[in-house]
Amino acid sequence: MLCARRLGGLRAGLRAGLRVRRVSTTWSPVGAAFNVQPQGRQLDLFGERGGLFGVPELSAPEGFRIAQETALRKADELVERVCSMPPGPQTVAIFDELSDSLCRVADLADFVKLAHPEAAFREAADEACRSIGTAVERLNTNVELYQSLQKLLADKKLVDSLDPETRRVAELFMFDFEISGIHLDKEKRKRAVDLNVKILDLSSTFLMGTNFPNKIEKRLLPEHVRQHFEPAGDHVVVDSLHAEAPDDLVREAAYKVFLYPDAGQLQCLEELLSSRDLLAQLVGYPTYAHRALQGAIAGNPETVMQFLEKLSDKLSERTTKEFEMMRGMKMKLNPQNSELMPWDPPYYSGVIRAERYNIEPSLYCPFFSLGACMDGLSVLFHRLLGISLHAEQPVRGEVWCEDVRKLAVVHESEGLLGYIYCDFFQRADKPHQDCHFTIRGGRLKADGDYQLPVVVLMLNLPCPSRNLPTLLTPGMMENLFHEMGHAMHSMLGRTRYQHVTGTRCPTDFAEVPSILMEYFANDYRVVHQFARHYQTGQVLPRSMVSRLCESKKLCAAADLQLQVFYAALDQVYHGQHPLRRSTTDILRDTQEKFYGLPYVPNTAWQLRFSHLVGYGAKYYSYLVSRAVASLVWRECFLQDPFNRAAGERYRREMLAHGGGKEPMLMVQGLLQKCPSTDDFVDALLSDLDLDFETFLMDSE
């Protein structure tokens, strides 16, 4: 019933120069909004305070209780109404209104409990999430409610009279019911509810454990190694892999300590996987993976494994060569210990790229001020889709932090499409993740008006200062484009039902629009439009863009191979149960088969694999989405990244439908063919080829 999804730094060391207000370059209003430090809002301190996202009752934490109680009362009324009326298209409309009334509280609370700087707001939001979640579980096992939908879908004449989107939404609601065990007898239904609750609790516990630091006694590490970690009495704290550390011993120590198995986390993962399997079998699926992949592009786990194995086979030779290249670099820098280990590739691939292409992020950062990048996005969207981004001043209480920017997304003929709240800057206790949150989904209301979508984009960029705007590394710029792809998917979806609005679609399709944006971020013709020095206004030289794009091909096969390994591990964990071996033994064997570097004894990387929660059995989605995005790029935008006709076609065939149409039908509609597994594999491989036509095209 509740279909909320949350999809999927360096600051240049340049302190000298002009203050932002004296910069010689000129920014558009949206660029200027992101290139200056907020000065504080001149507001009437005694005036009325608005609520978060313009929701009046959320001017204080206590408002969450009011919001949830209002939503639950409305839900009860809608349930009573739909259960007492004859089946028809209005059945689906009321189901969607029911979903919307709950999502509008739960989705907002889901974001606030993570990101609000005030504990009272976080706690109130968390309580609202629990309350709405309990109500959703109750609704998903409400037999009378289920039967009202079943009557509609059992009537062939009525079903045939439904338009395709309404029929699909009705079927998706039915799927939600059935995976909760509604069709089971009373005893099994209770078992399904209990399992769902247990899975939620285990997921939360496991997710927290993936980021929990490990400690090691100081005396066990050499002096020059332990100084890289935070001291804690007689111990040092290791809270990450330190993958970019130049010292081999620092990386090795971090890898072995951070990934050292924790018995509680190991038990939590085993219980989570077992509970998911039990639930899947209880509701009629052979494995959890079969349940998770219903309706996805891939369709079933057999197709996923076929795709991963084919991709791995074709990557093998390239990956081997790249590992040899890294081995050679390690031998050159550290002849005493030249064996390539799992903690080495991120560092040595970076060294190789820097040496071969002279890629130094600090050389690029001055050209990628946040304001310049936002200018670039606005120009791109306007030329492709007729859309402009307008910075708006939030009212007091509307945002949770003063540096949050609010953007109105406006179409040249359709008018206002929705709002994007940009929570881009680092702050204490803010989650270290770049992601997109749906706050309110778009839908056609009963009065004929369209409920405008509202989303949040959350990044972790360095804050601007009086002397310096926020300067992005090339990787940060690409992440910004990626997340904005999710936001535009939400803005441009014009579905009748919020249950399938924007990114509320199968996971292996939800990442397509965001990954496609990465292709634009790596095309000189696009970058040339906005990448200019924040002080001088000089455009980023074409040769620097070309080198940057070429460098990304280097060691890319090994990076892709690592993703194949992660995806395969995820599939095995969610395949046939009971697992014949421990999760660590499965990790070791899968790593050796799909990656090639040796497993390190007494480590358990899977206990840090946070995507097992949100992407259980669906981690492969990044690879399939990238393959689809590659096909779309080549078909529509390779020749001209600003092709308006192609942009409109992309919107019409893909973005507009959200999840209201089967993903493969959307892909087929845009590409005019139904791509095969081989097409997906070939698309990913072709991206690795040193073909620079896109980046070296004559700009004159």
C-alpha positions as CSV (number, residue, x, y, z in Angstrom):
1,M,0.0,0.0,0.0
2,L,2.7,2.5,1.0
3,C,4.9,2.9,-2.1
4,A,7.5,5.4,-0.9
5,R,11.0,5.0,-2.4
6,R,14.2,6.7,-1.6
7,L,16.4,6.6,-4.4
8,G,19.1,4.3,-5.1
9,G,34.9,15.8,-1.2
10,L,37.2,17.9,-1.8
11,R,37.1,21.6,-1.7
12,A,39.9,23.0,-3.8
13,G,42.6,24.4,-1.7
14,L,42.2,27.9,-3.2
15,R,41.8,30.5,-0.6
16,A,43.5,33.4,-2.4
17,G,41.6,35.8,-4.7
18,L,38.5,37.8,-4.9
19,R,35.5,37.7,-2.6
20,V,32.4,36.2,-4.2
21,R,30.7,39.6,-4.3
22,R,33.6,40.9,-6.4
23,V,33.8,38.0,-8.8
24,S,34.1,39.2,-12.4
25,T,31.9,36.5,-13.9
26,T,28.1,36.8,-14.0
27,W,25.7,34.1,-12.8
28,S,22.1,33.6,-13.6
29,P,19.6,34.0,-10.7
30,V,19.6,30.3,-10.0
31,G,23.4,30.1,-10.2
32,A,23.8,33.1,-7.8
33,A,21.4,31.5,-5.3
34,F,23.9,28.6,-4.9
35,N,27.1,30.6,-5.1
36,V,26.6,32.9,-2.1
37,Q,26.5,32.2,1.5
38,P,23.0,32.7,3.0
39,Q,22.9,36.0,4.8
40,G,20.0,35.0,7.1
41,R,16.4,35.9,6.4
42,Q,14.9,39.2,7.3
43,L,11.8,37.9,8.8
44,D,9.4,39.2,11.4
45,L,10.5,37.3,14.5
46,F,7.0,37.8,16.1
47,G,5.2,36.8,12.9
48,E,3.5,33.5,12.3
49,R,5.8,30.6,11.7
50,G,5.1,28.3,8.7
51,G,5.5,24.6,8.8
52,L,8.0,22.3,7.2
53,F,7.4,22.1,3.4
54,G,4.5,24.5,3.9
55,V,2.5,22.0,6.0
56,P,1.0,24.3,8.6
57,E,0.8,21.8,11.5
58,L,4.5,21.0,11.2
59,S,5.7,24.3,12.6
60,A,6.6,22.3,15.8
61,P,7.5,18.7,16.4
62,E,4.1,18.1,18.0
63,G,2.5,18.7,14.6
64,F,3.6,15.2,13.4
65,R,1.0,13.7,15.8
66,I,-1.7,16.0,14.4
67,A,-0.7,15.1,10.8
68,Q,-0.6,11.4,11.4
69,E,-3.9,11.4,13.3
70,T,-5.6,13.4,10.5
71,A,-4.2,11.0,7.9
72,L,-5.3,7.9,9.8
73,R,-8.8,9.4,10.2
74,K,-9.0,10.1,6.5
75,A,-7.7,6.5,5.8
76,D,-10.5,5.0,7.9
77,E,-13.1,7.1,6.0
78,L,-11.7,6.0,2.6
79,V,-11.6,2.4,3.7
80,E,-15.2,2.5,4.7
81,R,-16.2,4.2,1.5
82,V,-14.4,1.8,-0.9
83,C,-15.7,-1.2,0.9
84,S,-19.3,-0.1,0.6
85,M,-19.3,0.8,-3.1
86,P,-19.6,-1.3,-6.2
87,P,-16.3,-2.1,-8.0
88,G,-15.2,0.2,-10.8
89,P,-12.5,2.7,-11.8
90,Q,-13.4,4.7,-8.7
91,T,-12.2,1.8,-6.6
92,V,-8.6,2.4,-7.9
93,A,-9.0,6.2,-7.4
94,I,-10.0,5.7,-3.8
95,F,-7.2,3.2,-3.2
96,D,-4.7,5.8,-4.5
97,E,-6.2,8.6,-2.4
98,L,-5.8,6.3,0.6
99,S,-2.2,5.6,-0.3
100,D,-1.6,9.3,-0.9
101,S,-3.1,10.4,2.5
102,L,-0.6,8.0,4.3
103,C,2.4,8.6,2.0
104,R,2.1,12.4,2.5
105,V,2.9,12.0,6.2
106,A,5.1,8.9,6.0
107,D,7.4,10.1,3.2
108,L,7.9,13.5,4.7
109,A,8.5,12.0,8.1
110,D,10.9,9.4,6.6
111,F,13.1,12.3,5.4
112,V,12.8,14.5,8.6
113,K,13.7,11.6,10.9
114,L,17.1,11.4,9.0
115,A,17.9,14.9,8.2
116,H,16.4,17.4,10.6
117,P,19.1,19.0,12.9
118,E,16.7,19.1,15.9
119,A,16.3,15.9,17.9
120,A,12.7,16.7,18.8
121,F,11.7,16.9,15.1
122,R,13.6,13.7,14.4
123,E,12.0,11.8,17.2
124,A,8.5,13.0,16.4
125,A,9.0,12.1,12.7
126,D,10.3,8.6,13.7
127,E,7.2,8.1,15.8
128,A,5.0,9.1,12.8
129,C,6.8,6.7,10.6
130,R,6.1,3.9,13.0
131,S,2.5,4.8,13.4
132,I,1.8,5.1,9.7
133,G,3.8,1.9,9.0
134,T,1.7,0.0,11.5
135,A,-1.5,1.3,9.9
136,V,-0.2,0.2,6.4
137,E,0.5,-3.3,7.6
138,R,-3.0,-3.4,9.1
139,L,-4.5,-2.2,5.8
140,N,-2.5,-4.7,3.8
141,T,-4.1,-7.5,5.8
142,N,-7.6,-6.0,5.8
143,V,-9.7,-8.8,4.1
144,E,-12.7,-6.6,3.4
145,L,-10.4,-4.0,1.7
146,Y,-8.7,-6.7,-0.3
147,Q,-12.0,-8.1,-1.4
148,S,-13.2,-4.7,-2.7
149,L,-10.2,-4.7,-5.1
150,Q,-10.5,-8.4,-5.9
151,K,-14.1,-7.9,-7.0
152,L,-12.8,-5.4,-9.6
153,L,-10.0,-7.5,-10.9
154,A,-12.2,-10.7,-11.0
155,D,-14.7,-8.9,-13.3
156,K,-13.3,-9.3,-16.8
157,K,-15.7,-6.9,-18.4
158,L,-14.8,-4.2,-15.8
159,V,-11.0,-4.9,-16.1
160,D,-11.2,-4.6,-19.9
161,S,-12.9,-1.2,-19.6
162,L,-10.0,0.2,-17.5
163,D,-7.4,2.3,-19.2
164,P,-3.9,0.7,-19.1
165,E,-2.5,2.9,-16.2
166,T,-5.6,2.3,-14.0
167,R,-5.4,-1.5,-14.6
168,R,-1.7,-1.5,-13.8
169,V,-2.2,0.4,-10.6
170,A,-5.0,-1.9,-9.6
171,E,-2.6,-4.9,-10.1
172,L,0.2,-3.2,-8.2
173,F,-2.2,-2.7,-5.2
174,M,-3.2,-6.3,-5.4
175,F,0.5,-7.3,-5.5
176,D,1.0,-5.3,-2.3
177,F,-1.8,-7.2,-0.7
178,E,-0.6,-10.6,-1.8
179,I,3.1,-10.1,-0.7
180,S,1.6,-9.3,2.8
181,G,-0.2,-12.7,2.8
182,I,-3.7,-11.4,2.5
183,H,-4.8,-14.5,0.4
184,L,-3.7,-16.8,3.2
185,D,-5.7,-18.3,6.0
186,K,-5.9,-16.4,9.3
187,E,-3.0,-18.2,11.0
188,K,-0.6,-17.8,8.0
189,R,-1.7,-14.2,7.6
190,K,-0.7,-13.4,11.2
191,R,2.6,-15.2,10.5
192,A,3.2,-12.9,7.5
193,V,2.5,-9.8,9.5
194,D,4.9,-10.9,12.2
195,L,7.6,-11.6,9.6
196,N,7.1,-8.2,8.0
197,V,7.5,-6.5,11.4
198,K,10.6,-8.7,12.2
199,I,12.2,-7.8,8.8
200,L,11.7,-4.1,9.4
201,D,13.4,-4.3,12.8
202,L,16.2,-6.5,11.5
203,S,16.7,-4.2,8.6
204,S,17.0,-1.1,10.8
205,T,19.5,-2.9,13.2
206,F,21.6,-4.2,10.3
207,L,21.7,-0.8,8.6
208,M,23.0,0.9,11.8
209,G,25.6,-1.8,12.1
210,T,27.0,-1.2,8.6
211,N,28.4,2.1,9.7
212,F,29.5,1.3,13.3
213,P,33.2,1.7,13.7
214,N,35.6,-0.9,15.0
215,K,38.4,-0.5,17.5
216,I,41.9,-2.0,17.8
217,E,44.5,-1.7,20.4
218,K,47.1,0.9,19.6
219,R,50.0,-1.4,20.4
220,L,49.0,-3.7,17.5
221,L,49.6,-1.1,14.9
222,P,52.9,0.6,14.0
223,E,53.2,4.2,15.1
224,H,53.1,5.6,11.6
225,V,49.9,3.6,10.8
226,R,47.9,4.3,14.0
227,Q,48.3,8.1,13.6
228,H,45.9,7.9,10.7
229,F,43.1,6.8,12.9
230,E,41.2,8.5,15.7
231,P,42.6,7.6,19.2
232,A,40.3,6.3,21.9
233,G,42.3,5.6,25.1
234,D,44.4,2.5,24.5
235,H,42.6,1.9,21.2
236,V,42.2,3.6,17.8
237,V,38.9,3.8,16.0
238,V,38.6,2.7,12.4
239,D,35.4,4.0,10.8
240,S,36.0,3.5,7.1
241,L,38.2,1.6,4.6
242,H,40.6,4.6,4.0
243,A,40.6,3.4,0.4
244,E,42.5,6.5,-0.9
245,A,45.3,6.4,1.7
246,P,48.7,6.4,-0.1
247,D,50.3,4.1,2.6
248,D,49.6,0.4,1.8
249,L,49.8,-0.5,5.5
250,V,47.1,2.1,6.4
251,R,44.8,0.7,3.8
252,E,45.5,-2.9,4.8
253,A,45.0,-2.1,8.5
254,A,41.7,-0.2,7.8
255,Y,40.4,-3.0,5.6
256,K,41.2,-5.8,8.2
257,V,39.9,-3.9,11.2
258,F,36.9,-2.2,9.7
259,L,35.7,-5.5,8.1
260,Y,36.5,-7.7,11.1
261,P,33.4,-9.8,11.7
262,D,31.0,-8.8,14.4
263,A,29.0,-11.7,15.8
264,G,25.9,-9.6,16.5
265,Q,25.9,-8.1,13.0
266,L,26.5,-11.5,11.5
267,Q,23.5,-13.0,13.3
268,C,21.4,-10.1,12.3
269,L,22.2,-10.6,8.6
270,E,21.5,-14.3,8.8
271,E,18.1,-13.7,10.5
272,L,17.2,-11.0,8.0
273,L,18.0,-13.3,5.0
274,S,16.2,-16.2,6.6
275,S,13.1,-14.1,7.5
276,R,12.9,-12.7,4.0
277,D,13.0,-16.2,2.5
278,L,10.3,-17.5,4.9
279,L,8.0,-14.6,4.0
280,A,8.6,-15.1,0.3
281,Q,7.7,-18.8,0.5
282,L,4.8,-18.1,2.8
283,V,3.2,-15.8,0.1
284,G,3.9,-18.2,-2.8
285,Y,7.4,-17.4,-4.2
286,P,10.2,-20.0,-4.4
287,T,12.8,-17.4,-3.2
288,Y,12.9,-13.8,-2.0
289,A,14.6,-12.8,-5.2
290,H,11.6,-14.0,-7.2
291,R,9.3,-11.9,-5.1
292,A,11.6,-8.8,-5.3
293,L,11.9,-9.0,-9.1
294,Q,8.3,-9.3,-10.1
295,G,7.5,-6.5,-12.5
296,A,11.2,-5.4,-13.0
297,I,13.0,-5.1,-16.3
298,A,14.9,-8.3,-15.5
299,G,11.8,-10.2,-14.5
300,N,13.3,-13.0,-12.5
301,P,16.6,-14.0,-10.8
302,E,17.4,-16.5,-13.5
303,T,17.6,-13.7,-16.0
304,V,19.7,-11.6,-13.6
305,M,22.3,-14.3,-13.1
306,Q,22.4,-15.0,-16.8
307,F,23.1,-11.3,-17.3
308,L,25.8,-11.2,-14.6
309,E,27.6,-14.3,-15.8
310,K,27.6,-13.1,-19.4
311,L,28.9,-9.7,-18.4
312,S,31.5,-11.2,-16.1
313,D,32.8,-13.5,-18.9
314,K,33.1,-10.7,-21.3
315,L,34.8,-8.4,-18.7
316,S,37.3,-11.1,-17.6
317,E,40.1,-10.3,-20.1
318,R,39.8,-6.6,-19.6
319,T,39.7,-6.9,-15.8
320,T,42.8,-9.2,-15.8
321,K,44.8,-6.6,-17.8
322,E,43.7,-3.8,-15.5
323,F,44.7,-5.8,-12.4
324,E,48.1,-6.4,-14.0
325,M,48.4,-2.7,-14.6
326,M,47.7,-2.0,-11.0
327,R,50.1,-4.7,-9.9
328,G,52.8,-3.1,-12.0
329,M,52.1,0.3,-10.4
330,K,52.2,-1.3,-6.9
331,M,55.5,-3.0,-7.7
332,K,56.9,0.3,-8.9
333,L,55.9,2.1,-5.7
334,N,56.3,-0.7,-3.2
335,P,58.6,-3.5,-4.6
336,Q,58.7,-5.3,-1.2
337,N,55.0,-6.1,-1.3
338,S,53.6,-6.1,-4.9
339,E,50.8,-8.6,-4.5
340,L,47.5,-6.9,-5.5
341,M,45.0,-7.1,-2.6
342,P,41.3,-6.0,-2.3
343,W,42.3,-2.8,-0.5
344,D,44.5,-1.7,-3.4
345,P,42.4,-1.0,-6.6
346,P,40.8,2.3,-5.6
347,Y,44.1,3.8,-4.8
348,Y,46.3,2.4,-7.6
349,S,43.7,3.0,-10.3
350,G,43.6,6.6,-9.1
351,V,47.4,6.8,-9.3
352,I,47.4,5.4,-12.8
353,R,44.8,7.8,-14.0
354,A,46.6,10.7,-12.4
355,E,49.9,9.7,-13.9
356,R,48.6,9.0,-17.4
357,Y,46.1,11.9,-17.7
358,N,47.3,14.4,-15.1
359,I,43.9,14.4,-13.5
360,E,44.2,16.6,-10.4
361,P,40.7,17.4,-8.9
362,S,41.9,20.8,-7.5
363,L,42.6,21.9,-11.1
364,Y,39.0,21.3,-12.0
365,C,37.3,22.6,-8.9
366,P,37.5,26.3,-9.7
367,F,35.5,25.7,-12.9
368,F,32.8,23.7,-11.1
369,S,31.4,26.1,-8.6
370,L,28.0,24.9,-7.4
371,G,26.3,27.9,-9.0
372,A,27.9,27.2,-12.3
373,C,26.8,23.6,-12.2
374,M,23.2,24.7,-11.3
375,D,23.4,27.1,-14.3
376,G,24.4,24.2,-16.5
377,L,21.5,22.0,-15.3
378,S,19.1,24.9,-15.9
379,V,20.4,25.5,-19.4
380,L,20.3,21.7,-20.2
381,F,16.8,21.3,-19.0
382,H,15.6,24.4,-20.9
383,R,17.1,23.3,-24.2
384,L,16.0,19.7,-23.9
385,L,12.6,20.0,-22.2
386,G,11.6,23.7,-22.1
387,I,12.1,23.7,-18.3
388,S,13.6,26.4,-16.1
389,L,14.8,26.3,-12.5
390,H,13.8,29.3,-10.3
391,A,15.2,29.9,-6.9
392,E,12.4,30.9,-4.4
393,Q,12.7,32.3,-0.9
394,P,11.2,29.8,1.6
395,V,9.0,31.3,4.4
396,R,10.1,31.1,8.0
397,G,9.8,27.4,9.2
398,E,9.4,26.0,5.7
399,V,13.0,24.5,5.7
400,W,14.9,22.7,8.4
401,C,18.2,24.6,7.9
402,E,18.9,28.1,6.6
403,D,21.2,26.9,3.8
404,V,18.5,24.8,2.1
405,R,17.5,26.3,-1.2
406,K,14.1,25.9,-2.8
407,L,13.7,25.6,-6.5
408,A,10.5,25.9,-8.5
409,V,10.5,23.8,-11.7
410,V,8.6,25.7,-14.4
411,H,7.8,24.6,-17.9
412,E,7.6,27.2,-20.7
413,S,4.0,26.4,-21.6
414,E,2.7,24.1,-18.8
415,G,3.7,26.4,-15.9
416,L,4.8,25.2,-12.5
417,L,5.6,21.5,-12.4
418,G,6.7,21.1,-8.8
419,Y,9.3,22.0,-6.2
420,I,12.8,20.7,-5.4
421,Y,14.3,21.5,-1.9
422,C,18.1,21.4,-2.2
423,D,19.8,20.2,1.1
424,F,23.3,20.3,-0.4
425,F,25.7,21.3,2.4
426,Q,27.5,19.4,5.1
427,R,26.4,19.8,8.7
428,A,26.8,17.9,12.0
429,D,24.8,14.7,12.2
430,K,23.6,14.9,8.6
431,P,23.7,11.5,6.9
432,H,26.7,11.0,4.6
433,Q,24.7,10.0,1.6
434,D,23.6,11.6,-1.7
435,C,20.0,10.8,-2.3
436,H,16.5,11.8,-3.5
437,F,13.5,11.8,-1.3
438,T,9.9,12.0,-2.5
439,I,8.0,14.3,-0.1
440,R,4.8,14.4,-2.0
441,G,3.9,12.5,-5.1
442,G,2.1,14.0,-8.1
443,R,-1.4,12.8,-9.0
444,L,-4.6,14.0,-10.6
445,K,-7.0,15.1,-7.9
446,A,-10.8,14.6,-8.0
447,D,-11.4,18.3,-8.8
448,G,-9.3,18.0,-11.9
449,D,-6.3,19.9,-10.5
450,Y,-2.9,18.2,-10.4
451,Q,-1.1,17.7,-7.1
452,L,2.3,19.0,-7.7
453,P,5.3,16.8,-6.7
454,V,7.7,17.9,-4.0
455,V,11.1,16.3,-3.5
456,V,14.4,16.8,-1.6
457,L,17.8,16.3,-3.0
458,M,20.4,15.7,-0.3
459,L,24.1,16.0,-0.9
460,N,27.1,16.6,1.3
461,L,29.0,19.4,-0.2
462,P,31.4,21.8,1.5
463,C,29.7,25.0,2.7
464,P,30.4,28.3,0.9
465,S,32.2,31.0,2.8
466,R,32.3,34.8,2.4
467,N,35.5,34.3,0.3
468,L,34.7,31.2,-1.7
469,P,31.7,29.5,-3.2
470,T,31.3,25.8,-3.0
471,L,33.7,24.2,-5.5
472,L,32.9,20.7,-6.7
473,T,35.3,18.0,-7.8
474,P,34.4,16.3,-11.1
475,G,32.9,13.4,-9.1
476,M,30.8,15.8,-7.0
477,M,29.5,17.5,-10.2
478,E,28.6,14.1,-11.7
479,N,26.8,13.1,-8.5
480,L,24.8,16.4,-8.6
481,F,23.7,15.6,-12.2
482,H,22.8,12.1,-11.1
483,E,20.6,13.2,-8.3
484,M,19.0,15.9,-10.4
485,G,18.0,13.1,-12.8
486,H,15.9,11.5,-10.0
487,A,14.4,14.9,-9.3
488,M,13.4,15.6,-12.9
489,H,11.9,12.1,-13.1
490,S,9.7,13.1,-10.2
491,M,8.9,16.5,-11.7
492,L,8.0,15.3,-15.2
493,G,6.0,12.3,-14.3
494,R,2.4,13.2,-15.0
495,T,0.7,10.1,-13.8
496,R,-3.0,10.0,-12.7
497,Y,-2.0,8.1,-9.5
498,Q,0.6,9.0,-6.9
499,H,1.2,5.3,-6.3
500,V,3.2,5.2,-9.5
501,T,4.5,8.8,-9.6
502,G,8.0,9.6,-10.6
503,T,10.6,7.3,-9.2
504,R,7.9,4.9,-7.8
505,C,8.7,2.3,-10.3
506,P,10.8,-0.9,-10.4
507,T,14.3,-0.3,-9.1
508,D,16.1,-1.4,-12.3
509,F,14.3,1.3,-14.1
510,A,14.3,4.0,-11.4
511,E,18.1,4.6,-11.8
512,V,17.9,5.1,-15.6
513,P,17.1,8.8,-15.7
514,S,19.8,9.6,-13.0
515,I,22.5,7.5,-14.7
516,L,21.6,9.1,-18.1
517,M,22.4,12.4,-16.6
518,E,25.9,11.2,-16.0
519,Y,26.4,11.0,-19.7
520,F,25.4,14.6,-20.1
521,A,27.8,15.5,-17.2
522,N,30.7,13.9,-19.2
523,D,30.0,15.4,-22.6
524,Y,32.2,18.4,-23.5
525,R,29.3,20.0,-25.5
526,V,27.3,20.2,-22.2
527,V,30.2,21.0,-19.8
528,H,31.3,23.8,-22.1
529,Q,28.0,25.6,-21.5
530,F,28.6,26.1,-17.7
531,A,32.1,25.1,-16.5
532,R,33.8,28.5,-16.0
533,H,36.3,29.8,-13.4
534,Y,34.5,31.3,-10.5
535,Q,36.9,34.3,-10.4
536,T,37.8,34.9,-14.0
537,G,34.9,33.5,-16.0
538,Q,37.4,31.5,-18.1
539,V,35.8,28.4,-19.7
540,L,37.2,25.0,-18.8
541,P,39.6,24.1,-21.6
542,R,38.3,21.4,-23.9
543,S,41.6,19.4,-23.5
544,M,41.0,19.1,-19.7
545,V,37.5,17.8,-20.3
546,S,38.8,15.3,-22.8
547,R,41.5,14.1,-20.4
548,L,39.0,13.7,-17.6
549,C,36.6,11.7,-19.8
550,E,39.3,9.5,-21.2
551,S,40.7,8.9,-17.7
552,K,37.3,7.4,-16.6
553,K,37.8,4.6,-19.1
554,L,41.0,3.6,-17.4
555,C,40.4,0.7,-14.9
556,A,36.7,1.0,-15.5
557,A,36.4,-2.7,-16.3
558,A,37.7,-3.6,-12.8
559,D,35.2,-1.2,-11.3
560,L,32.4,-2.8,-13.3
561,Q,33.7,-6.3,-12.3
562,L,33.4,-5.3,-8.6
563,Q,29.8,-4.3,-9.2
564,V,29.1,-7.6,-10.8
565,F,30.5,-9.3,-7.7
566,Y,28.3,-7.3,-5.4
567,A,25.2,-8.0,-7.5
568,A,26.0,-11.7,-7.7
569,L,26.5,-11.9,-3.9
570,D,23.1,-10.2,-3.4
571,Q,21.4,-12.7,-5.7
572,V,23.0,-15.7,-3.9
573,Y,22.0,-14.4,-0.5
574,H,18.4,-14.0,-1.6
575,G,18.3,-17.3,-3.6
576,Q,17.6,-20.8,-2.4
577,H,17.4,-21.2,1.4
578,P,18.6,-22.5,3.7
579,L,22.0,-21.3,2.6
580,R,24.3,-24.2,2.4
581,R,27.3,-22.3,3.8
582,S,27.9,-19.3,6.0
583,T,27.4,-15.8,4.5
584,T,31.2,-15.4,4.8
585,D,32.0,-18.6,2.9
586,I,29.5,-17.5,0.2
587,L,31.3,-14.1,0.1
588,R,34.7,-15.8,-0.4
589,D,33.5,-18.1,-3.2
590,T,31.6,-15.4,-5.0
591,Q,34.5,-13.0,-4.7
592,E,36.9,-15.5,-6.2
593,K,34.4,-16.3,-9.1
594,F,33.2,-12.9,-10.0
595,Y,36.0,-10.5,-8.9
596,G,39.3,-12.3,-9.0
597,L,41.2,-10.8,-6.1
598,P,41.6,-13.1,-3.0
599,Y,39.4,-13.1,0.0
600,V,41.1,-11.8,3.1
601,P,40.7,-14.2,6.1
602,N,38.9,-12.9,9.1
603,T,37.0,-10.2,7.2
604,A,33.3,-10.0,6.4
605,W,32.6,-7.3,3.9
606,Q,29.0,-8.4,3.6
607,L,28.4,-6.9,7.1
608,R,29.1,-3.5,5.7
609,F,26.9,-4.0,2.6
610,S,24.2,-1.5,3.5
611,H,22.4,-2.0,0.1
612,L,21.3,-5.4,1.3
613,V,18.5,-3.5,3.1
614,G,17.1,-1.1,0.5
615,Y,18.2,-3.1,-2.6
616,G,17.7,-6.7,-1.3
617,A,17.9,-9.0,-4.4
618,K,18.0,-5.8,-6.6
619,Y,21.5,-4.5,-6.4
620,Y,22.0,-5.6,-10.0
621,S,19.7,-2.7,-10.9
622,Y,22.6,-0.3,-11.1
623,L,24.1,-2.4,-13.9
624,V,20.8,-2.9,-15.9
625,S,19.9,0.8,-15.4
626,R,23.4,1.8,-16.7
627,A,22.9,-0.5,-19.7
628,V,19.5,1.0,-20.5
629,A,20.9,4.6,-20.0
630,S,23.7,3.8,-22.4
631,L,21.3,2.6,-25.1
632,V,19.1,5.7,-24.6
633,W,22.1,8.0,-24.8
634,R,23.4,6.5,-28.0
635,E,19.9,6.4,-29.6
636,C,18.8,9.9,-28.6
637,F,21.5,12.2,-27.5
638,L,25.0,11.1,-28.7
639,Q,24.7,13.1,-31.9
640,D,23.3,16.2,-30.2
641,P,22.9,16.3,-26.4
642,F,20.6,19.4,-26.7
643,N,18.2,17.8,-29.2
644,R,14.8,19.1,-28.2
645,A,12.9,16.6,-30.2
646,A,14.8,13.7,-28.6
647,G,14.2,15.4,-25.2
648,E,10.5,15.6,-25.7
649,R,10.4,12.0,-26.9
650,Y,12.4,10.8,-23.9
651,R,9.9,12.6,-21.6
652,R,6.9,11.3,-23.5
653,E,8.0,7.6,-23.7
654,M,9.8,7.3,-20.3
655,L,9.7,10.1,-17.7
656,A,6.0,10.9,-18.0
657,H,4.8,7.4,-17.0
658,G,6.6,7.1,-13.7
659,G,5.8,3.5,-12.7
660,G,2.4,3.5,-14.5
661,K,3.7,1.5,-17.4
662,E,5.8,-1.7,-17.5
663,P,9.4,-0.6,-17.7
664,M,10.3,-2.7,-20.6
665,L,7.4,-1.2,-22.6
666,M,8.8,2.2,-21.9
667,V,12.3,1.2,-23.0
668,Q,10.9,-0.4,-26.1
669,G,8.8,2.7,-26.9
670,L,11.9,4.9,-26.8
671,L,14.4,2.6,-28.5
672,Q,11.9,1.1,-30.9
673,K,13.2,-2.4,-30.1
674,C,13.1,-4.7,-27.1
675,P,16.7,-5.0,-25.9
676,S,18.0,-8.5,-25.0
677,T,20.4,-9.5,-22.3
678,D,23.2,-9.5,-24.9
679,D,22.3,-5.9,-25.8
680,F,22.6,-4.9,-22.2
681,V,26.0,-6.6,-21.9
682,D,27.3,-5.0,-25.1
683,A,26.1,-1.6,-24.1
684,L,28.1,-1.7,-20.9
685,L,31.2,-3.0,-22.7
686,S,30.9,-0.4,-25.4
687,D,31.1,2.3,-22.7
688,L,34.6,0.9,-21.8
689,D,36.0,1.3,-25.3
690,L,38.3,4.2,-25.9
691,D,35.9,5.9,-28.3
692,F,36.2,9.7,-27.8
693,E,33.8,10.8,-30.5
694,T,31.5,12.4,-28.0
695,F,34.2,14.2,-26.2
696,L,36.5,15.2,-29.0
697,M,33.8,16.4,-31.4
698,D,34.7,19.7,-33.2
699,S,33.2,22.4,-31.1
700,E,33.2,25.0,-33.8
